Amino acid sequence: MINHKDLDLLERKHAMYVLVAIKENPNSTKTDIMRLEKGDEKTKFQRINELIDHGYVDTVFSEGYSTKRLILTDKGERLVKSIESMRKVLCS
């Protein structure tokens, strides 16, 4: 069954971008993800926090870093795989 709160989140600006960016840029901080491409950094910051709240993203302290890094949870990994599948269909 689809959780409508999760669906609403994924339809928001930058949500899918942030998920894919975290997968493609391991050990990134929130600031790193927010500044990868042009766009409203405040909105990206909000999406990151919402994705954390919904269980798609988590933060960890990585060895050798003093700041929190973003990682995808299992739920986030499964979602990114679906997004990548959709991209393949749309680009073929």
MOCOR-V13292 format. One record per residue. N is the residue number from 1. PHI is phi in whole degrees, 0 to 359 (* if undefined). OMEGA is omega in whole degrees, 0 to 359 (999 if undefined). D_LAST is the distance of its C-alpha to the last C-alpha in Angstrom with 2 decimals. Layout:
# MOCOR-V13292
N:PHI:OMEGA:D_LAST / N:PHI:OMEGA:D_LAST
This chain:
# MOCOR-V13292
1:*:182:29.19 / 2:280:174:27.39 / 3:276:186:29.54 / 4:294:176:29.40 / 5:294:177:30.64 / 6:294:179:27.72 / 7:297:177:25.25 / 8:301:179:27.17 / 9:297:184:26.95 / 10:293:178:23.19 / 11:278:182:22.85 / 12:283:181:25.09 / 13:305:175:24.22 / 14:76:184:23.25 / 15:297:181:23.34 / 16:291:177:19.80 / 17:303:182:19.99 / 18:298:180:23.28 / 19:301:181:22.12 / 20:294:180:19.29 / 21:298:178:21.76 / 22:294:179:24.38 / 23:295:184:22.27 / 24:280:183:21.26 / 25:228:182:24.87 / 26:300:180:27.31 / 27:66:178:30.94 / 28:277:173:30.23 / 29:267:176:32.72 / 30:302:181:32.19 / 31:298:178:33.09 / 32:302:182:30.59 / 33:294:181:27.67 / 34:297:186:29.11 / 35:257:181:29.34 / 36:298:181:26.04 / 37:224:176:24.69 / 38:300:179:26.41 / 39:143:183:27.07 / 40:291:182:29.95 / 41:295:179:31.28 / 42:297:179:33.43 / 43:295:178:30.52 / 44:298:178:28.65 / 45:299:178:31.98 / 46:298:180:32.37 / 47:297:179:28.89 / 48:302:181:29.68 / 49:296:178:32.98 / 50:293:178:31.56 / 51:295:174:28.97 / 52:294:181:31.99 / 53:299:182:34.01 / 54:270:174:31.40 / 55:86:178:31.12 / 56:270:185:27.63 / 57:227:176:29.14 / 58:225:176:32.50 / 59:243:179:34.67 / 60:218:170:36.55 / 61:270:179:38.96 / 62:271:178:37.59 / 63:301:179:40.09 / 64:89:179:41.12 / 65:240:179:39.97 / 66:260:180:42.30 / 67:247:180:39.68 / 68:286:178:37.42 / 69:249:181:33.89 / 70:267:174:30.91 / 71:226:174:29.27 / 72:277:172:26.90 / 73:280:176:28.72 / 74:302:178:27.49 / 75:299:179:26.40 / 76:294:178:24.52 / 77:299:180:22.85 / 78:298:180:21.65 / 79:293:179:20.30 / 80:297:176:18.42 / 81:300:177:16.78 / 82:294:178:15.64 / 83:297:178:14.43 / 84:296:176:12.43 / 85:296:178:10.89 / 86:297:179:10.10 / 87:300:180:8.56 / 88:299:179:6.11 / 89:296:183:5.40 / 90:290:182:5.68 / 91:267:181:3.80 / 92:261:999:0.00
